[in-house]
């Protein structure tokens, strides 16, 4: 049995990681779709698909998990055919895991079984909260796997986010 998990992962955090570890232990394989793959260098979407790929693959490698495939998928502006778009890029899957209401709706309408994974410490394990802390100069490192801290430092992710915020104030 193969499961599908979709996210933007801006950035990949401990909540995503806990869910994927759980799914990987229950299914033969997990297909991880990096959504909005075309986006980067924006305040809400600062990291490229390749950077997010590194965050996920290094975090899973550190935990000895190898039964997964990562597939970046760009957005299309037609929700009615988005599931077909995703299907055209991924291996076949039996079950979809998501808490995103639109993703849930679209996959159910195409006949997929959709399961809602548990949310872990949603207040802090949240991309919005992590990006807010980065901009405010507050500690964010405990909210993501160690490998994600390394990737964000390697690419100067916090500096990038601050530059994006600075640019915005001059618009
Ligand atoms: P996300 O990274 O915000 O979340 C991914 C998943 O992690 C969600 O199911 C979310 O509920 C879960 N999660 C978040 N915090 C958690 C926590 N603390 N503990 C456990 N789980 C947690 O990504 P998303 O917004 O769900 O990604 C959906 C993607 O699908 C986006 O990239 C979106 O653009 C794309 N999409 C595209 C189209 C289109 O192109 N027409 C249509 C629908 C969706």
Boltz pocket constraint, residues with backbone or C-beta under 6 A from the ligand:
constraints:
  - pocket:
      binder: B
      contacts: [[A, 6], [A, 7], [A, 8], [A, 9], [A, 10], [A, 11], [A, 14], [A, 15], [A, 16], [A, 19], [A, 34], [A, 35], [A, 36], [A, 37], [A, 73], [A, 74], [A, 75], [A, 76], [A, 77], [A, 78], [A, 79], [A, 82], [A, 97], [A, 98], [A, 99], [A, 100], [A, 102], [A, 103], [A, 106], [A, 117], [A, 118], [A, 119], [A, 120], [A, 121], [A, 122], [A, 123], [A, 125], [A, 126], [A, 127]]
      max_distance: 6.0
